[in-house]
Amino acid sequence: MNSALRMNLHIYLEGLGIIRPDVSATRLEPSSFDRLSTFLERDPVAHVFALAVLENWGLDGLPGTEWWGVHDEEGVLKTVVFGGEWTPDGGFGLIVPMGDPKWAANMGAALAARGGGAWMVGECAVVDAIWASMDGPPARWTSRQHLMEARSVTPGRTLDIRQAVQSDVNWVHTAARQMLIDDLGIDPTQDEPLKFERRVEAAIASGSEYVAVHDGVLVYRAKVGPKGRHGAQIGGVWVPPAVRNRGVAQAGTRTLLTQLMDEYPRVTLHVRETNVPAIQSYLGVGFQHVRDFRLLVR
């Protein structure tokens, strides 16, 4: 959208009361650390990922990322966005919005000026408000997700699970790719295969990828996001078709959850609400549905 059309849209939204002319979204600087921490800690369950990122890298320590916020007239943060993997020609690879959707339109306008985003995930109301106010193309894929939380582990079968190593890279690459195809119908190697390959290699190098072995064969993959004092988040769970419906996914997740619960007060994950087998598997190891999220893909 050219600048004239964007300005006209902004004026139109102001007239509807959706965008507040006296309030703007601003990029948060390191001096906002305490204020942002206070905002996120009001809801540590929904903000496990964001809290861990802030704890590990601050507001400016992770390359390619930005924090944005909308304050009310008294300087209180009302809506916050974490944006990751920003590039000049593509905007943000990931947007994680949080907070009050009533203040989201101003945030959407600011993100649109930064090129928008490819993926967005967060609570339904704030995601919908920001996505709409970015005025980008319609989402090519949308999913309502369950945010699930575990604070304890249900006893049961386990697997031999470990952090992946570089010799596992081909198997982990296949698992990560196939998980997205199975769950979202999106092949991440279609447009930028080298970028996806490097991302998998980097995840292994950082210790984020976990695999489980049964009878000498890799049968389970999961990725653990940033970890912090408020908890950890897992995702990307996948098992090969040949070993599905045998309790492998549940056993692997139980083992990983047990390891994480030794160090962190909670573990969260997102799962598509129509993926009933996965939901039942997670319930069986100690997770509970605590919030409704939405995932949008441009």
Secondary structure, 3 states (H helix, E strand, C coil): CCHHHHHHHHHHHHHCCCCCCCCCEEECCHHHHHHHHHHHHCCCCCCHHHHHHHHHHCCCCCCCCEEEEEECCCCCEEEEEEEECCECCCEEEEEEEEECHHHHHHHHHHHHHCCCEEEEEEEHHHHHHHHHHHCCCCCCEEEEEEEEEECCCCCCCCCEEEECCHHHHHHHHHHHHHHHHHHHCCCCCCCCHHHHHHHHHHHHHCCCEEEEEECCEEEEEEEECCCECCEEEEEEEECCHHHCCCCHHHHHHHHHHHHHHCCCCCEEEEEECCCHHHHHHHHCCCCEEEEEEEEEEC
